[in-house]
Amino acid sequence: MSNDTQTQAVRESVAGDRETVFRELSELVSFNSVHGDPELTDQTAAAADWVAKAFTAAGLDVDKLETTDGSLAVVGRRAANGGAPTVLLYCHYDVVAAGAREAWETDPFTLTERDGRWYGRGSADCKGNVAMHLAALRAVEAAGGTDLGLILVAEGSEEQGGAGLDDLVAERPELTDADAILIADTGNAAVGTPTLTTSLRGGAQVTVTVRTLEAAMHSGMFGGAAPDAAFALVRMLDSLRDVSGRTVIEGVDTSATWPGEPYTEEAFRADAGVLDGVSIMGTGGDQPSDLVWARPAVTLTGWTSTPVDEAVNAVPATASARLNLRVAASDDPAEVAEKLAEHLRNHAPWGAQVEVSIDDVNEGFDCDTSRPAVHLLGDCLAEAYGAAECSAIGSGGSIPLTKVLQDAHPDAEIALFGVEEPRTGIHAPNESVDPTEIENLAVAEALFLLRYGK
């Protein structure tokens, strides 16, 4: 069968599968599968059961493995024939919390079609990729099957750091031993633009707590002279940005530039929803791709002092902030996190007492695009989308498992792609997926599985 004939057959198979894809994704989205919430244990267990049944229906031998963080990793396997290589396909079925329901236009756990997109929590991140893998496997079988060994892994705690699967890979590397590993948890640069993600940032969570008084004191009697812990913390945090908003960490190079395709200001403004009249961080010489893919970034993700609705006329005695640190793939996240902690301590005003803790340190990842499996996937993506070539971009996000898998299987080729293009709004209200992305990516993955190793 020629490549053109094969591609057409796969495309027709996937196109005829849309109702099944919508049904499967609807069923999976219906589970509020937030790992670690005791009130949702039944939901996460039900989601794991659904995934296990779907993997079994795809012709795989399936195990549900409890991990050290209490999650369930669903692993489906099929042995290779005739010495063919083995491919691992990754996804995760857990989600972040939906948040306030009034912020959603429709129920977050009812997959809803609107203006050509499918809305629901996890529709893109990452249940849409689960559905994509299943569609790809059906297309492969419809095209005559493959001799490849297959391992399909669905993680149950990725949104909470994925420590459980990391430990499982380290303890039982044979479970994930593959020649090529396709991680479907990133996305295209835009709808309709086939894209490989070639770089992931590393990072850490940093919590800083400031104390200035034994207890909060009356602002009328003591305000003006008493050291305000909240204001002290504000000054410390402000030192992490220069006048243009660029991240500053003393002792850390924050001037690197992204060497690949740029993320333009126009595209970034649209993707990030930057309000009219509000500036993007950086100067005219900085591209967003420099700031989000090549340089460290510090984001204030949590703040604790006195809530506004509990405000009293008192000088705060303590204040805390949670900072999310991201670093370029080539940077050592532990070293940068320590520099960040040192920077904060050095910028504490008025002799304020400072405590800094560092958690969840994870390394970044650089993809070697010259290797055969990665190159083949890029070709299959371009072919599926009818494009001349596949784009390559970085990601500001982190997938710690990628480095764990690379350490466990140094010779394996790892590639990253997925349905989560910028319009999906992952982790936000009204998360959505474009069904054509699921279809085109399923075509690309099916073509890869039909051609790899031949």
C-alpha positions as CSV (number, residue, x, y, z in Angstrom):
1,M,0.0,0.0,0.0
2,S,1.4,3.4,-1.0
3,N,1.8,6.1,1.6
4,D,-0.9,8.2,-0.1
5,T,-3.4,5.3,-0.1
6,Q,-2.5,4.5,3.5
7,T,-3.0,8.0,4.6
8,Q,-6.4,8.3,2.9
9,A,-7.6,5.0,4.4
10,V,-6.5,6.2,7.9
11,R,-8.1,9.6,7.4
12,E,-11.4,8.0,6.4
13,S,-11.3,5.7,9.3
14,V,-10.8,8.5,11.8
15,A,-13.3,10.8,10.2
16,G,-16.0,8.0,10.4
17,D,-15.1,7.6,14.1
18,R,-16.2,11.1,15.3
19,E,-19.4,9.9,17.0
20,T,-17.4,7.3,18.9
21,V,-14.8,9.9,19.9
22,F,-17.4,12.3,21.1
23,R,-19.1,9.5,23.1
24,E,-15.9,8.3,24.7
25,L,-14.7,11.8,25.5
26,S,-18.2,12.6,27.0
27,E,-18.1,9.6,29.2
28,L,-14.5,10.4,30.4
29,V,-15.2,14.1,30.9
30,S,-18.2,13.2,33.1
31,F,-15.8,12.1,35.9
32,N,-14.6,14.8,38.2
33,S,-11.3,13.0,38.5
34,V,-9.2,15.4,40.7
35,H,-6.5,13.3,42.4
36,G,-6.0,13.8,46.1
37,D,-9.5,15.2,47.0
38,P,-11.0,12.7,49.5
39,E,-14.5,13.7,48.4
40,L,-13.7,12.7,44.8
41,T,-12.1,9.3,45.4
42,D,-15.0,7.5,43.8
43,Q,-14.7,9.8,40.7
44,T,-11.0,9.1,40.2
45,A,-11.5,5.4,40.7
46,A,-14.4,5.4,38.2
47,A,-12.3,7.3,35.7
48,A,-9.5,4.7,36.1
49,D,-12.0,1.9,35.6
50,W,-13.3,3.6,32.4
51,V,-9.8,3.9,31.0
52,A,-8.9,0.3,31.9
53,K,-12.0,-1.0,30.0
54,A,-11.3,1.3,27.0
55,F,-7.7,0.0,26.9
56,T,-9.0,-3.6,27.1
57,A,-11.4,-3.0,24.2
58,A,-8.4,-1.7,22.2
59,G,-6.9,-5.2,22.5
60,L,-4.4,-4.6,25.3
61,D,-3.7,-6.6,28.4
62,V,-4.4,-4.1,31.2
63,D,-3.3,-3.6,34.8
64,K,-4.3,-0.9,37.3
65,L,-1.3,-0.2,39.5
66,E,-1.6,1.7,42.7
67,T,1.3,4.1,43.1
68,T,3.0,5.7,46.1
69,D,0.8,8.8,46.0
70,G,-2.4,6.8,46.1
71,S,-3.3,7.2,42.4
72,L,-3.9,4.5,39.9
73,A,-1.7,4.1,36.8
74,V,-3.5,2.3,34.0
75,V,-1.1,0.3,31.9
76,G,-2.1,-1.6,28.8
77,R,0.4,-3.8,26.9
78,R,0.6,-5.8,23.7
79,A,3.8,-7.7,22.8
80,A,5.7,-7.1,19.6
81,N,5.7,-9.6,16.8
82,G,8.8,-10.7,14.9
83,G,11.3,-8.5,16.7
84,A,9.5,-5.3,15.9
85,P,10.2,-2.3,18.2
86,T,7.9,-1.1,21.0
87,V,6.2,2.2,21.3
88,L,4.8,3.7,24.5
89,L,1.9,6.1,24.3
90,Y,1.3,8.4,27.3
91,C,-1.7,10.4,28.5
92,H,-3.4,11.2,31.9
93,Y,-7.0,11.0,33.0
94,D,-6.8,13.2,36.1
95,V,-7.8,16.9,35.9
96,V,-7.5,20.1,37.8
97,A,-10.5,21.3,39.8
98,A,-13.2,22.9,37.8
99,G,-13.5,25.9,40.2
100,A,-16.5,28.1,40.4
101,R,-19.4,26.7,38.4
102,E,-20.8,30.1,37.6
103,A,-17.6,30.8,35.6
104,W,-18.6,28.1,33.1
105,E,-21.1,28.7,30.4
106,T,-22.1,25.0,30.5
107,D,-21.6,22.2,33.0
108,P,-17.9,21.4,33.2
109,F,-18.6,17.6,33.3
110,T,-20.9,17.5,30.4
111,L,-19.1,17.6,27.1
112,T,-20.9,20.3,25.1
113,E,-20.4,21.3,21.5
114,R,-20.5,25.0,20.9
115,D,-19.2,27.0,17.8
116,G,-17.3,24.0,16.6
117,R,-15.5,23.2,19.8
118,W,-16.2,20.7,22.6
119,Y,-16.3,22.2,26.1
120,G,-15.6,20.4,29.4
121,R,-13.0,20.0,32.1
122,G,-10.3,17.8,30.8
123,S,-11.6,17.9,27.2
124,A,-8.1,19.0,26.2
125,D,-5.9,18.4,29.3
126,C,-5.6,15.5,29.0
127,K,-8.7,13.4,28.4
128,G,-8.8,14.7,24.8
129,N,-5.5,12.9,24.3
130,V,-6.8,9.7,25.8
131,A,-9.6,9.8,23.2
132,M,-7.0,10.6,20.5
133,H,-4.9,7.5,21.4
134,L,-8.0,5.3,21.2
135,A,-9.0,6.7,17.8
136,A,-5.5,6.2,16.5
137,L,-5.4,2.5,17.7
138,R,-8.8,1.8,16.0
139,A,-7.5,3.4,12.8
140,V,-4.4,1.2,12.9
141,E,-6.5,-2.0,13.3
142,A,-8.7,-0.9,10.4
143,A,-5.6,-0.5,8.3
144,G,-4.4,-4.0,9.0
145,G,-2.7,-3.7,12.3
146,T,0.9,-3.4,13.4
147,D,3.6,-5.7,14.6
148,L,4.8,-3.1,17.0
149,G,4.8,-3.7,20.7
150,L,2.4,-1.3,22.4
151,I,2.4,0.2,25.9
152,L,-0.4,2.6,26.7
153,V,0.0,4.5,30.0
154,A,-2.7,6.7,31.5
155,E,-1.5,8.5,34.7
156,G,-3.9,9.4,37.5
157,S,-2.1,12.2,39.3
158,E,-0.2,14.2,36.7
159,E,-1.9,17.5,37.7
160,Q,-0.7,17.0,41.3
161,G,2.9,16.4,40.3
162,G,2.8,12.8,39.2
163,A,5.2,11.5,41.9
164,G,3.4,8.2,42.0
165,L,4.1,7.3,38.4
166,D,7.6,8.7,38.7
167,D,8.2,6.2,41.5
168,L,6.7,3.4,39.6
169,V,8.9,4.0,36.6
170,A,12.0,4.1,38.9
171,E,11.0,0.9,40.7
172,R,9.7,-1.1,37.8
173,P,11.4,0.3,34.6
174,E,10.3,-2.8,32.6
175,L,6.8,-1.5,32.6
176,T,7.7,1.4,30.4
177,D,10.6,-0.1,28.4
178,A,10.1,1.1,24.9
179,D,12.1,2.2,21.8
180,A,9.9,5.3,21.2
181,I,7.8,7.2,23.7
182,L,5.1,9.5,22.5
183,I,3.9,11.9,25.2
184,A,0.5,13.4,24.3
185,D,0.2,16.2,26.8
186,T,1.3,19.4,24.9
187,G,-0.2,20.9,21.7
188,N,0.1,22.7,18.4
189,A,1.2,26.2,18.0
190,A,-2.3,27.0,16.6
191,V,-5.3,25.0,15.4
192,G,-4.3,23.4,12.1
193,T,-0.5,23.9,12.6
194,P,1.2,20.5,13.1
195,T,3.7,21.0,15.9
196,L,6.3,19.1,17.9
197,T,7.2,20.4,21.4
198,T,11.0,20.3,21.6
199,S,11.7,21.9,25.0
200,L,10.0,21.7,28.4
201,R,10.9,24.0,31.3
202,G,11.9,22.6,34.7
203,G,10.7,24.2,37.9
204,A,10.0,24.2,41.6
205,Q,7.4,25.5,44.1
206,V,8.8,28.1,46.5
207,T,7.0,29.2,49.6
208,V,8.2,32.4,51.4
209,T,6.9,33.5,54.8
210,V,7.6,36.8,56.5
211,R,7.2,37.6,60.2
212,T,7.6,41.0,61.8
213,L,5.5,41.1,65.0
214,E,4.5,38.6,67.7
215,A,0.9,39.3,66.8
216,A,-1.2,41.6,64.6
217,M,-1.4,45.0,66.3
218,H,-4.1,47.8,66.2
219,S,-3.3,50.0,63.2
220,G,-4.5,53.1,65.0
221,M,-2.2,52.6,68.0
222,F,0.8,51.1,66.1
223,G,0.4,51.7,62.4
224,G,3.1,53.8,60.9
225,A,5.9,52.6,63.2
226,A,5.1,48.9,63.5
227,P,6.7,46.8,60.6
228,D,4.0,45.6,58.3
229,A,4.7,42.0,57.3
230,A,2.5,42.2,54.2
231,F,4.2,45.3,52.9
232,A,7.6,43.7,53.6
233,L,6.6,40.8,51.4
234,V,5.3,43.1,48.7
235,R,8.7,44.8,48.6
236,M,10.5,41.5,48.4
237,L,8.3,40.2,45.6
238,D,8.6,43.5,43.6
239,S,12.4,43.0,43.5
240,L,11.9,40.0,41.3
241,R,10.8,42.2,38.4
242,D,12.6,45.0,36.6
243,V,10.9,48.1,35.3
244,S,9.8,46.2,32.1
245,G,8.4,43.3,34.1
246,R,11.2,40.9,33.3
247,T,12.1,38.3,35.9
248,V,15.2,39.2,38.0
249,I,17.0,36.7,40.2
250,E,20.3,37.7,41.6
251,G,23.1,35.4,40.4
252,V,21.0,33.9,37.6
253,D,21.2,34.7,33.9
254,T,17.8,35.9,32.8
255,S,18.8,37.2,29.4
256,A,18.8,34.1,27.2
257,T,17.0,34.1,23.8
258,W,15.0,31.3,22.2
259,P,16.9,29.9,19.2
260,G,13.9,28.4,17.3
261,E,10.7,29.7,15.8
262,P,9.6,32.8,17.6
263,Y,6.4,33.2,19.6
264,T,5.3,36.6,18.2
265,E,3.8,39.3,20.4
266,E,0.6,39.4,18.3
267,A,0.1,35.6,18.7
268,F,1.0,35.7,22.4
269,R,-1.4,38.6,23.2
270,A,-4.3,36.7,21.5
271,D,-3.4,33.3,23.1
272,A,-2.9,34.8,26.6
273,G,-6.0,37.1,26.5
274,V,-3.9,40.2,27.4
275,L,-6.3,43.1,27.9
276,D,-6.3,46.1,25.6
277,G,-3.7,48.7,26.7
278,V,-1.9,46.2,29.0
279,S,1.8,45.6,28.1
280,I,3.4,42.2,27.7
281,M,6.4,41.8,29.9
282,G,9.8,42.7,28.4
283,T,11.2,45.4,26.2
284,G,10.9,45.8,22.4
285,G,13.9,43.5,22.1
286,D,12.4,40.6,23.9
287,Q,10.2,38.1,22.1
288,P,7.6,36.2,24.2
289,S,9.3,33.0,23.2
290,D,12.5,34.3,25.0
291,L,10.5,35.0,28.2
292,V,8.4,31.8,28.3
293,W,10.7,29.2,26.8
294,A,14.3,30.4,27.3
295,R,14.5,32.3,30.6
296,P,13.5,31.7,34.3
297,A,10.1,33.0,35.3
298,V,8.6,33.5,38.7
299,T,4.8,33.6,39.1
300,L,2.9,34.6,42.3
301,T,0.4,31.8,42.5
302,G,-0.8,32.2,46.1
303,W,-0.9,34.8,48.8
304,T,-1.8,34.6,52.5
305,S,-2.2,37.5,54.9
306,T,-5.6,38.8,56.0
307,P,-8.4,38.1,53.5
308,V,-10.3,41.2,52.3
309,D,-13.6,39.9,53.6
310,E,-12.0,39.4,57.0
311,A,-10.1,42.7,57.1
312,V,-9.6,44.4,60.5
313,N,-7.7,47.5,61.4
314,A,-4.5,45.8,62.4
315,V,-0.9,45.7,61.2
316,P,-0.2,42.2,59.8
317,A,2.3,40.2,61.8
318,T,2.9,37.6,59.1
319,A,2.4,37.1,55.3
320,S,3.2,34.2,53.0
321,A,3.4,33.7,49.2
322,R,3.6,30.7,47.0
323,L,5.9,31.2,44.0
324,N,6.0,29.0,40.9
325,L,9.5,28.9,39.5
326,R,10.0,27.9,35.9
327,V,13.5,27.5,34.3
328,A,14.8,26.7,30.8
329,A,15.5,23.1,30.0
330,S,19.2,23.7,30.2
331,D,19.1,25.2,33.7
332,D,19.4,23.4,37.0
333,P,16.1,24.0,38.7
334,A,17.4,23.2,42.2
335,E,20.3,25.7,41.8
336,V,18.0,28.4,40.5
337,A,15.5,27.7,43.3
338,E,18.2,28.2,45.9
339,K,19.3,31.4,44.2
340,L,15.6,32.6,44.3
341,A,15.5,31.8,48.0
342,E,18.7,33.7,48.6
343,H,17.4,36.7,46.6
344,L,14.3,36.8,48.7
345,R,16.2,36.7,52.0
346,N,18.6,39.4,50.8
347,H,15.7,41.7,49.9
348,A,13.8,41.5,53.2
349,P,13.3,45.0,54.5
350,W,13.5,46.2,58.1
351,G,15.2,43.1,59.4
352,A,12.0,41.0,58.8
353,Q,12.3,37.3,59.6
354,V,12.1,35.2,56.4
355,E,11.5,31.5,56.0
356,V,11.8,29.9,52.5
357,S,10.9,26.3,51.6
358,I,11.5,24.7,48.2
359,D,9.3,21.8,47.0
360,D,8.5,19.8,43.9
361,V,11.8,20.4,42.1
362,N,11.7,19.0,38.5
363,E,14.1,19.1,35.6
364,G,13.3,20.3,32.1
365,F,13.7,18.4,28.9
366,D,15.2,19.0,25.5
367,C,14.1,16.8,22.6
368,D,16.6,15.6,20.0
369,T,14.7,16.2,16.8
370,S,17.4,14.6,14.7
371,R,16.5,11.1,15.9
372,P,14.5,8.8,13.5
373,A,11.3,8.3,15.5
374,V,11.0,12.0,16.3
375,H,11.7,12.8,12.7
376,L,9.1,10.3,11.5
377,L,6.4,11.6,13.9
378,G,7.1,15.1,12.6
379,D,6.6,13.9,9.0
380,C,3.4,12.1,10.0
381,L,2.1,15.2,11.7
382,A,2.8,17.3,8.6
383,E,1.2,14.7,6.3
384,A,-1.9,14.4,8.5
385,Y,-2.4,18.2,8.4
386,G,-1.5,18.5,4.7
387,A,1.3,20.8,5.6
388,A,4.7,21.2,4.0
389,E,6.5,20.7,7.4
390,C,6.0,20.3,11.1
391,S,6.6,23.3,13.3
392,A,8.8,23.0,16.4
393,I,8.2,25.1,19.5
394,G,9.1,25.2,23.2
395,S,6.7,24.9,26.1
396,G,6.6,27.0,29.2
397,G,5.1,24.1,31.1
398,S,6.8,21.1,32.7
399,I,6.2,17.4,32.4
400,P,8.6,15.9,35.1
401,L,7.8,12.3,33.9
402,T,9.6,13.0,30.6
403,K,13.0,13.3,32.4
404,V,12.1,10.3,34.6
405,L,11.4,8.2,31.5
406,Q,14.6,9.4,29.8
407,D,16.7,8.5,32.8
408,A,15.0,5.0,33.0
409,H,15.4,4.4,29.3
410,P,18.4,6.4,28.0
411,D,18.2,5.0,24.5
412,A,14.5,5.6,24.0
413,E,13.4,8.4,21.6
414,I,10.9,10.8,23.3
415,A,8.6,13.1,21.4
416,L,5.9,15.5,22.7
417,F,2.7,16.6,21.0
418,G,-1.0,16.7,21.7
419,V,-4.4,18.4,21.4
420,E,-3.8,21.3,23.8
421,E,-3.4,24.3,21.4
422,P,-3.6,27.8,22.8
423,R,-7.4,28.2,22.5
424,T,-8.1,25.2,24.7
425,G,-7.9,27.3,27.9
426,I,-6.5,24.4,30.0
427,H,-6.9,24.8,33.8
428,A,-9.4,27.6,33.2
429,P,-13.2,27.8,33.1
430,N,-14.6,26.8,29.7
431,E,-11.8,24.5,28.8
432,S,-12.3,23.2,25.3
433,V,-10.9,21.2,22.5
434,D,-11.2,21.5,18.7
435,P,-12.3,18.0,17.5
436,T,-10.4,18.4,14.3
437,E,-7.2,18.5,16.4
438,I,-8.2,15.1,17.9
439,E,-8.8,13.7,14.4
440,N,-5.7,15.0,12.7
441,L,-3.5,14.0,15.6
442,A,-5.1,10.5,15.6
443,V,-4.3,10.3,11.9
444,A,-0.7,11.3,12.5
445,E,-0.2,8.8,15.4
446,A,-1.8,6.0,13.4
447,L,0.5,6.7,10.5
448,F,3.5,6.6,12.9
449,L,2.4,3.3,14.3
450,L,1.9,1.8,10.8
451,R,5.3,3.0,9.6
452,Y,7.7,3.0,12.6
453,G,10.3,0.2,12.4
454,K,9.8,-0.5,8.8
